[in-house]
């Protein structure tokens, strides 16, 4: 009588092979259907068949049968990366170079804030203040996705070196600028280069570091981003007070040179060259020129409208309305182009509509908005309400940056040890919402324990989550889509910062104007800003009026912090879309 195995028992082992542990077999469907055929195969064919079955079973054990189809490309892509893995001192040199690039990119976001008054004094160009900030932000946001496309179809090393070169050239022009217009051009060029720095650094890490170890290295890069973002105003104040505002840009030159040399010497030329078989003309066709032509000016129109609205021009003015209308029309063209191009689009619909990518992009947008509001407005609160110097306000903001950096590193280690990254999104949303909410309670006589503690709490929340969306897209996407996914996350984060800063600024000015007009009827708020802004209010007012207006300043800035709190709370919605996958499971058959 033929013996029939029950599913509750382990079937006999395959000859000449090690049996797989029973707990790794979630299903026997198809695994042993051709067992008798395997016995009759040659040794080489047996080995190949066993290898494919081991991989299939390990995949089921790691992610479950229902998700095999979604992750097929990711596993095969990770296996192809094995030849690119770097270890030892070469890895240390490359990671150092990448972290320095991220540091410079993030530093340029905020270092100019405390240098602007001295710059406007030298060039007599107060009307150009907005352009010093917008020129960098415009090109950084607008070209993020374009660089993602370049990293997809061209050699990663070459594209990254070009980005570093553009950033360095822009910094040199800024530092040596003889006129205000030259400074604006330099800022725009530096922003163009910076669009490829952070995403490029993360893409290179995806190629040279095994997936399970990436959270640690991405956490390190995220720490550098957080440190530079918050330390920017402090360094800007130190350079401006003790050297020259030009050193805010010159400092990028030696750091960028180290990055360029290390990447040139130690990173392999074949890194990321997955499309080497395509001709240059085929690669150009895949860059989605039509989509780029629609997307770049569309984002520029949006950022300009947000920068001008309520400040330079009224929201109902011709320039602002025109920019918003153009933005809508160009985005319609871009969306139609993406749907038509499908996989050849700048953002293929299958990538953006992948639920983890969509959720990560949402989370990154809200995170960027909440984070940058605190980065910009906490130092302003210290200067405007307490009347301290730019340098001292940067020092007082250190609890925020230190907590962000420490918890970014801790979250990277935590993901490495426990595998799952999605819980960190939920935790980060809750902690940064509470921390931002506590910062919104700042008042002029707040004790030191509270303003330090509240910043630490908010910084901890930001640090927990800053790297997680980037890890998520690397896990759920096949390796050829990682550049696009990474660029999408960085774009979402930068755009979130641009939009939120504009919203917070308008709310802040509206509340401040309302309060000052109620305290001093007939007082010209415009005269206050012409005198140098809120930070020089003590040169205009004194006595009881100064105390009342200072309290009004604190209250108006608290309303800006409300926006940060709301965005932090809304970020949790994106976390619900992110799949619960483990970098440990992916690592089972990855490149480690």
C-alpha positions in Angstrom: 0.0 0.0 0.0 1.4 3.4 -1.0 2.4 5.5 1.9 0.7 8.9 2.1 2.3 11.7 4.1 0.1 13.8 6.2 0.8 17.6 6.1 1.4 17.5 9.8 4.6 15.5 9.2 7.8 16.6 7.6 8.4 14.9 4.2 11.6 13.0 3.5 14.6 15.1 2.8 15.9 15.7 -0.7 18.8 13.4 -1.4 22.3 14.9 -1.1 20.9 18.1 0.5 20.3 19.5 4.0 16.6 19.5 4.9 15.1 22.9 5.6 13.8 23.6 9.1 10.1 22.8 9.4 9.2 26.2 10.7 10.5 27.9 7.5 8.0 26.0 5.4 4.7 28.0 5.5 3.3 25.9 2.6 4.3 22.7 0.8 2.4 23.7 -2.4 4.5 22.9 -5.4 7.7 22.3 -3.3 7.9 18.5 -3.7 5.6 17.9 -6.6 8.5 16.9 -8.8 10.5 15.0 -6.2 10.9 11.9 -8.2 12.1 14.0 -11.2 14.8 15.5 -9.0 16.3 12.1 -8.2 16.8 11.5 -11.9 18.6 14.8 -12.6 22.3 15.3 -12.9 24.3 16.6 -9.9 24.5 20.1 -11.5 20.7 20.2 -12.2 20.0 18.9 -8.7 22.1 21.7 -7.2 20.4 24.4 -9.3 16.9 23.0 -8.5 17.7 22.9 -4.8 19.0 26.4 -4.8 15.9 27.8 -6.4 13.6 25.9 -4.0 15.6 27.1 -1.0 15.3 30.6 -2.2 11.6 30.2 -2.8 11.0 28.7 0.7 13.1 31.3 2.4 11.2 34.0 0.6 7.9 32.5 1.9 9.3 32.3 5.4 10.5 35.9 5.3 7.5 37.7 3.8 4.6 35.3 3.3 3.3 33.7 0.1 0.8 36.5 -0.5 3.6 39.0 -1.0 6.0 36.9 -3.2 4.8 38.6 -6.4 5.4 42.1 -5.0 8.9 41.4 -3.8 10.2 39.1 -6.6 12.1 41.9 -8.3 13.5 43.2 -5.0 15.1 39.8 -4.2 16.6 39.3 -7.6 17.8 42.9 -7.6 19.5 42.5 -4.3 21.3 39.3 -5.4 22.7 41.2 -8.4 24.2 43.8 -6.1 26.5 41.4 -4.4 29.4 42.4 -6.6 29.1 46.0 -5.6 29.3 45.5 -1.8 32.1 47.4 -0.2 33.7 46.6 3.1 36.6 47.8 5.3 38.4 51.1 4.9 37.0 51.7 1.4 33.5 51.6 2.9 34.5 53.9 5.7 36.0 56.4 3.2 32.9 56.3 0.9 30.4 56.7 3.8 32.5 59.6 5.2 32.4 61.3 1.8 28.6 60.7 1.5 27.9 62.1 5.0 30.0 65.2 4.3 27.9 65.7 1.1 24.7 65.4 3.1 26.1 67.8 5.7 26.9 70.5 3.1 23.5 70.1 1.4 21.6 70.5 4.6 23.8 73.3 5.9 23.1 75.4 2.9 19.4 75.2 3.7 19.7 77.3 6.9 23.2 78.7 7.3 22.3 81.9 5.3 19.5 82.8 7.7 21.7 84.7 10.2 23.9 86.1 7.4 21.2 87.8 5.4 21.2 91.1 7.4 24.9 91.6 6.7 24.6 90.6 3.1 21.8 93.1 2.5 23.9 95.8 4.2 26.8 95.2 1.8 24.8 95.0 -1.4 22.1 97.5 -0.4 19.5 95.0 -1.7 16.9 94.5 0.9 14.4 93.7 -1.8 16.4 90.6 -2.8 16.2 88.9 0.6 13.5 86.4 -0.5 15.5 85.4 -3.5 18.5 84.5 -1.4 16.4 81.7 0.1 14.0 81.0 -2.8 16.7 80.6 -5.5 18.2 77.6 -3.6 14.9 76.1 -2.6 13.4 76.4 -6.1 16.1 74.4 -7.9 16.5 71.9 -5.1 12.8 71.0 -5.1 12.3 71.3 -8.9 15.2 69.0 -9.9 14.8 66.3 -7.2 12.8 63.9 -9.4 14.9 64.7 -12.5 18.1 63.6 -10.6 16.2 60.4 -9.6 15.7 59.7 -13.3 19.4 60.4 -14.0 20.5 58.0 -11.3 18.2 55.3 -12.8 19.6 55.4 -16.3 23.1 56.7 -16.0 26.2 55.7 -14.0 25.5 56.6 -10.3 29.1 57.6 -9.6 29.2 59.9 -12.6 25.9 61.6 -11.8 26.9 62.1 -8.2 30.2 63.7 -9.1 28.4 66.0 -11.5 26.0 67.0 -8.6 29.0 67.7 -6.3 30.7 69.7 -9.0 27.6 71.9 -9.6 27.1 72.4 -5.8 30.8 73.4 -5.4 30.6 75.8 -8.4 27.5 77.4 -7.0 29.1 77.8 -3.6 32.2 79.4 -5.1 30.1 81.9 -7.1 28.2 82.8 -3.9 31.3 83.3 -1.8 33.0 85.5 -4.4 29.7 87.2 -5.5 30.4 90.9 -6.4 26.7 91.8 -6.7 23.4 90.6 -5.3 22.4 89.1 -8.7 25.6 87.1 -8.8 24.8 85.7 -5.3 21.3 84.7 -6.5 22.7 82.9 -9.5 25.2 81.1 -7.3 22.4 80.0 -4.9 20.3 78.7 -7.8 23.3 76.7 -9.1 24.1 75.3 -5.7 20.5 74.3 -5.3 20.6 72.4 -8.6 23.6 70.4 -7.4 22.1 69.8 -4.0 19.1 68.2 -5.6 21.3 65.3 -6.4 23.4 65.1 -3.2 21.2 63.5 -0.6 19.3 61.2 -2.9 22.6 60.3 -4.6 24.2 59.5 -1.2 21.4 57.2 -0.3 21.3 55.5 -3.7 25.1 54.8 -3.5 24.5 53.3 0.0 21.8 51.1 -1.5 24.4 49.7 -3.9 27.4 49.2 -1.6 25.8 48.2 1.8 23.7 45.0 2.4 20.0 45.8 3.0 20.0 44.7 6.7 22.9 47.1 7.5 21.5 50.0 5.6 19.4 51.4 8.5 22.6 52.1 10.4 24.3 54.0 7.5 21.1 55.8 6.5 20.7 56.8 10.1 24.2 58.2 10.1 23.4 60.3 7.0 20.1 61.4 8.6 22.0 62.5 11.7 24.3 64.6 9.6 21.2 66.1 7.9 19.7 67.0 11.3 22.9 68.4 12.7 23.5 70.6 9.7 19.9 71.8 9.5 19.8 73.1 13.1 23.5 74.0 13.4 23.3 76.1 10.2 22.1 79.3 11.9 24.7 78.9 14.6 27.6 78.5 12.1 26.2 81.3 10.0 26.2 83.6 13.0 29.8 82.7 14.0 31.1 83.2 10.4 29.3 86.5 10.0 30.3 87.9 13.3 34.0 86.8 13.4 35.0 86.2 9.7 32.7 87.2 6.8 29.4 86.1 5.6 31.2 84.7 2.5 32.6 81.9 4.6 29.0 80.5 4.9 29.7 79.4 1.3 33.5 79.0 1.2 33.2 76.3 3.9 31.6 74.0 1.3 34.7 74.1 -0.9 37.1 72.0 1.1 34.4 69.6 2.4 33.1 69.1 -1.1 36.6 68.5 -2.4 37.0 65.7 0.1 33.7 64.2 -1.0 34.6 64.4 -4.7 38.1 62.8 -4.3 36.9 60.0 -2.0 34.1 59.0 -4.3 36.2 59.3 -7.4 39.0 57.1 -5.9 37.1 54.5 -3.9 33.7 54.0 -5.5 33.6 51.4 -8.3 32.8 52.7 -11.8 30.2 50.0 -12.4 28.1 50.9 -9.3 24.5 51.2 -10.4 25.3 50.6 -14.1 22.2 48.4 -14.5 21.2 50.1 -17.8 24.7 49.9 -19.4 23.2 48.1 -22.4 21.1 51.1 -23.4 22.5 53.5 -26.0 22.9 57.2 -25.0 19.9 58.1 -27.2 17.7 55.4 -25.6 18.7 56.7 -22.1 17.8 60.3 -23.2 14.4 59.1 -24.4 13.8 57.5 -21.0 14.5 60.7 -19.1 10.9 61.9 -19.8 11.8 65.3 -21.2 8.1 66.3 -21.6 7.4 65.5 -18.0 10.5 67.4 -16.8 9.6 70.4 -18.9 6.1 70.5 -17.3 7.2 69.5 -13.7 10.2 71.9 -13.2 8.5 75.2 -14.0 5.3 73.9 -12.3 7.1 73.5 -9.0 8.9 76.8 -9.5 5.5 78.5 -9.9 4.2 76.9 -6.7 7.2 77.9 -4.6 7.2 81.4 -6.0 3.5 81.8 -5.2 4.1 80.5 -1.6 7.1 82.8 -1.2 5.3 85.9 -2.5 1.7 85.3 -1.2 0.8 87.6 1.7 4.4 89.0 2.0 5.7 90.5 -1.3 2.2 90.5 -2.9 -1.3 90.0 -1.8 -2.7 86.5 -2.4 -5.2 88.0 -4.8 -2.6 89.8 -6.8 -1.8 89.1 -10.4 1.7 87.5 -9.9 0.5 85.1 -7.2 -2.7 84.1 -9.0 -0.8 83.6 -12.3 1.8 81.4 -10.6 -0.9 79.3 -9.0 -2.9 78.9 -12.2 0.3 77.9 -14.1 1.2 75.4 -11.4 -2.2 73.7 -11.7 -2.1 73.6 -15.5 1.5 72.3 -15.6 0.7 69.6 -13.0 -2.2 68.4 -15.1 0.1 68.1 -18.1 2.7 66.3 -15.9 0.1 63.8 -14.6 -1.2 63.0 -18.1 2.4 62.5 -19.3 3.1 60.1 -16.4 0.0 58.1 -17.1 0.9 58.0 -20.8 4.5 57.1 -20.2 3.9 54.6 -17.5 7.4 53.0 -16.7 9.2 55.6 -18.8 7.7 58.5 -16.8 9.6 60.5 -14.2 7.5 59.0 -11.5 6.0 55.7 -12.9 2.5 55.3 -11.5 3.3 51.8 -10.3 6.0 53.3 -8.1 4.0 56.2 -6.6 0.8 54.1 -6.2 2.7 51.3 -4.3 1.1 51.8 -0.9 4.3 51.8 1.1 5.8 54.4 -1.3 2.7 56.6 -1.1 2.5 56.3 2.7 6.2 57.1 3.0 5.9 60.2 0.7 2.9 61.4 2.7 4.9 60.9 5.9 8.0 62.7 4.5 5.9 65.7 3.3 4.4 66.2 6.8 7.7 65.5 8.5 9.5 68.1 6.3 6.8 70.7 7.1 6.9 70.1 10.8 10.7 69.9 11.1 11.6 73.0 9.0 9.1 75.2 10.9 10.9 74.5 14.1 14.4 74.7 12.5 13.6 78.2 11.3 11.3 79.6 13.9 12.8 78.4 17.2 16.0 80.5 16.7 13.8 83.4 15.7 11.8 83.0 18.9 15.0 83.2 21.0 16.2 86.3 19.1 12.9 88.1 18.9 11.5 87.4 22.4 14.7 87.3 24.4 16.7 89.7 22.3 19.8 87.5 22.2 22.4 87.3 19.3 22.2 85.0 16.4 25.1 83.0 17.7 23.5 82.5 21.1 20.1 81.6 19.6 21.9 78.9 17.7 23.5 77.6 20.9 20.1 77.6 22.6 18.7 75.5 19.7 21.3 72.7 20.2 19.0 70.5 22.3 16.8 70.1 19.2 19.6 69.1 16.9 21.4 66.9 19.4 18.3 64.9 20.3 17.4 64.5 16.6 20.9 63.2 15.8 21.1 60.8 18.8 17.6 59.3 18.1 18.3 59.0 14.4 21.3 56.8 15.2 19.3 54.9 17.8 16.5 54.2 15.4 18.9 52.9 12.8 20.4 50.5 15.3 16.9 49.5 16.4 15.8 48.7 12.9 19.0 46.7 12.4 18.5 44.6 15.5 14.7 44.0 15.3 14.1 44.2 11.6 10.8 46.1 11.4 10.8 49.8 10.5 7.1 50.7 10.4 6.7 51.0 14.2 9.2 53.8 14.2 7.0 55.8 12.0 4.1 55.6 14.4 6.3 56.3 17.4 8.0 59.3 15.6 4.6 60.8 14.7 3.4 60.7 18.3 6.6 62.0 19.9 7.2 64.8 17.4 3.5 65.9 17.7 3.8 66.1 21.5 7.2 67.8 21.3 6.0 70.4 18.8 2.9 71.0 20.8 4.9 71.6 23.9 7.2 74.1 22.0 4.0 75.9 21.0 3.5 76.8 24.7 6.8 78.8 24.9 6.3 82.1 26.8 8.8 84.9 27.6 9.5 83.7 31.2 9.7 80.0 30.4 12.2 78.2 32.7 15.4 76.6 31.2 14.3 73.1 32.1 11.2 73.4 30.0 12.6 75.0 26.8 15.4 72.5 26.8 13.2 69.5 27.6 10.6 70.4 25.0 13.2 70.7 22.3 14.7 67.3 23.3 11.2 65.7 23.0 10.6 67.2 19.6 14.1 66.4 18.4 13.7 62.8 19.6 10.5 62.4 17.5 12.1 63.9 14.4 15.2 61.7 14.8 13.2 58.5 15.2 11.5 58.9 11.8 13.8 61.0 9.6 15.3 57.9 7.8 12.4 55.5 7.9 10.7 56.5 4.7 14.0 56.1 2.8 14.5 52.6 4.3 10.9 51.7 3.4 11.2 52.5 -0.3 14.5 50.6 -0.5 12.8 47.5 1.0 9.6 47.5 -1.0 10.9 48.6 -4.4 13.1 46.6 -6.8 16.6 48.0 -7.0 16.1 49.6 -10.4 13.3 51.7 -8.9 15.2 52.7 -5.7 16.6 56.0 -7.3 13.1 57.1 -8.3 11.6 56.2 -4.9 14.5 57.9 -3.0 14.1 61.1 -5.1 10.4 61.1 -4.5 10.8 60.9 -0.7 13.4 63.7 -0.8 11.2 65.8 -3.0 8.2 65.3 -0.7 10.3 66.3 2.3 11.7 69.5 0.7 8.3 70.5 -0.8 6.7 70.0 2.6 9.2 72.4 4.1 8.6 75.0 1.4 4.8 74.9 1.8 4.8 74.8 5.6 7.3 77.7 5.9 5.0 79.9 3.7 1.9 78.9 5.7 3.6 79.5 9.0 5.0 82.8 7.9 1.7 84.1 6.8 0.0 83.0 10.0 2.8 84.5 12.1 2.6 87.9 10.3 -1.2 88.0 10.4 -1.3 87.3 14.2 1.6 89.8 14.9 0.0 92.5 12.8 -3.3 92.1 14.6 -1.7 92.1 18.0 0.5 95.2 17.4 -2.4 97.2 15.9 -4.5 96.4 19.0 -1.6 97.4 21.4 -0.5 100.5 19.4 -3.4 101.9 17.3 -2.2 103.5 14.2 1.3 102.0 14.4 2.8 101.0 11.1 3.8 97.4 11.1 5.7 98.1 7.9 7.8 100.5 9.7 8.8 97.8 12.2 10.1 95.6 9.4 11.8 98.4 7.6 13.7 99.1 10.9 15.3 95.6 10.6 12.5 93.2 11.6 11.2 91.7 14.7 14.6 91.0 16.1 15.4 94.7 16.3 12.2 95.7 17.9 14.0 97.0 21.0 15.4 99.8 18.8 11.9 101.0 18.1 10.0 100.4 21.3 10.7 100.5 25.1 9.0 100.2 28.5 5.6 98.7 28.8 5.0 98.8 25.0 8.1 96.7 24.5 6.9 94.2 27.0 3.5 93.9 25.4 4.8 93.7 21.9 7.3 91.1 23.0 4.5 89.0 24.4 2.6 89.5 21.1 5.7 88.2 19.2 5.8 85.1 21.4 2.1 84.4 20.9 2.4 85.0 17.1 5.3 82.6 16.9 3.4 80.0 18.9 0.8 80.1 16.2 3.5 79.1 13.7 4.4 76.2 16.0 0.7 75.1 15.9 1.2 74.5 12.2 4.2 72.3 13.0 2.2 70.4 15.6 -0.7 69.8 13.2 1.6 68.5 10.4 3.4 66.2 12.9 0.0 64.7 13.9 -1.2 64.3 10.3 2.0 62.4 9.5 0.7 59.3 11.2 -1.9 58.8 8.4 0.9 57.9 6.1 2.3 55.3 8.5 -0.9 53.3 8.1 -0.1 52.7 4.5 3.5 51.4 5.0 3.7 47.7 5.0 5.2 45.8 7.9 8.2 44.2 6.4 11.5 43.3 8.0 15.0 44.1 6.7 16.0 40.8 8.3 13.6 38.8 6.2 14.9 40.6 3.1 18.4 39.9 4.2 17.9 36.1 4.2 18.6 35.9 0.4 20.0 39.3 -0.1 23.6 40.4 -0.5 24.8 39.8 3.0 
